[in-house]
Amino acid sequence: MRQEPKSYEVSRRKRSSQATQVRRRRKRHSLISIFLAMLCVTTLILGAYAISGNMQERPQPKPFIDNNITYPAPSATSQVQRANGYLQEDTSQQIFTFEQLAEISNDKLLLINRDYAVPTYISGNLVRISNYVRTLNPYILLNDDALAMLGKMFDSAYGIGFTKFRVTQGFRTYEYQEALYAAMAGSGLAAPPGYSEHQAGTAVDISYSGVNIGNSVQGTWLMNNSYRYGFILRYPEHKTEITGVPFEPWHYRYVGQPHAYFMHRNDFVLEEYIAYLKMHGEITITFNQVEFRVLYLSDIDETIELPENHSLSASRDNTGGIIVTIWN
């Protein structure tokens, strides 16, 4: 029998080996493709499960009794105590001096801007936001009263399908504000250290799913509804000459009720509201069927007589006056 040339046998083995390698590569690629497909499906399932779990177990707002009041501990000077969820005067005291009102100030109406620095006497407790609302930074802090109402506002938004509001900024230390101001020098978007509302713990920056809420339906909803929860859009686009700050659709400030309602109804920023109170001395605001008397005191010799069965709250305004709110 005639034998095939050796060179042919070698050539045939090479071709056979190459075909085997091709088949192996194809098989390997098929296995990889199957693995990746399974991985994608698993990821989607786990992601859907996680989202479902977050929706069912999302953080709940801090329990609260009243919308706008900080409850100071009773003191021998002020004789103010917490009763039934409100600040109420002790039966032995009907008259409050300017000094006593300053002592029980909740500081929700402090004016902080380019002319008025953050005071050193800020009252209120700072609480970690991530314990109650969703945030992009678990270490952000906020005033406890503001946080209670922020959680309530986010809950309402959640109820209409806006489930991705996130907090990006809250309380800032002087050092943080100093570094931020240096990093954003010339942009106008960061106040000098000592002049930022964030340092008072009652201002919050809000995004939607990590994105700027300007010109969005979510941002419009906040502008139209935040006052219901004691928040105001602090730097509106049409008030930049008054605030001295460019339009910041993400920056909200907690001032409490009935002040947020009155500012919203009259299109006031905080500078205008305080100027209005100074001019009129006393105004009446009806909110949620409750009548509030709001008085502005600037004389340290002034006193307030609290009518029977009435409650009050007070806030320094950082310009030398005190804003007192009285309701039945």
Steps between C-alpha positions, in 0.01 A plus 500: 500500500629839405562723798404860495782746515606591852448862428134432425449322830651791684280744308190298575580487871544873504165556334335259742661676795385839373144374454502366855621833635227682309237267642641550849502878462141495378397283792685729744335807350160333525559421866611856567193637321270273702675604823468871419134458409433322828690770688291774338176324584612444859599865534165617370313272738709607799466866398123471476493328837718770656282777359190323624659458841598867515149603410357286776764577761593857416608720793214655693505862617575576860183499712384853578212676663511853367618647172713790603591499867818411683426399857756644742542349843313682777707763672453716803531811284259430219254275686418347162423129483387247245140394543278308256745562219514878528704765673283626778564757766495394859182605678714720724631700204299697245760759405825434313786744475721549198778310677275206584376478141860495379569216741228278352579597139485212251707707252300384197472852359863608521597720206835379366635664187788715372426760771411282798739228610408172665460575873677294762183430699326265255245283680362159408637149474678362195394154387645267234275529195552144377309368802179652362525597130698389198829673443808474283720540808418304817687750720293810420344671804193725529303674773261247653184708448591569138574133445164392640318715246740410220408137553132589488552695177688212337224261609241716325715510187539123518122466507464665160781303337800726565707234674855617428545824692842497662679732744843611379590764761390588852693641794853623426779582739695822465800304371292321236347828382846655488633222276189509280523877458864473396423223252212694341655846510345730242199280427266680741355164605674480837470752782810608692564297816285636780230624261338178380156385610632146497704584809176555694377147430161606362588508128501199271598438137273258314550309176285251316680171448827690539415751224437876524125555544497828306250505210351166605150395602642391834661839554171672412318280749744602775463869421121472514468278805803540728332778698242248625783340697662821624763528224564785258699516178765731641652639179234540227601606152308829509635610841875491440536877547351468849671179615831571328517133401449349152200278441538174693200273431646237732545713816213491751484661841284394792315791669193322637136603499317729457799687359564274200135529399499881525823531301371269230166679475666843472800391291740616773854388560621505860653848465163638386304317769712636783484852351120466478474395864722788608278744310167372633601383847219244513311295242235228511535183293238228466648164405323163516206666672721627782545874557854609582612837633854578390673785682837663442688626806810717471505680834668308782258666742195358321292223654237261368186416695377156407120461500352213696489164318747622238843371400803670355828447323781749450793538265779752486539648153876571516446872441427591861134408517284209610204357309229368731218275384188457714205270436204354685 
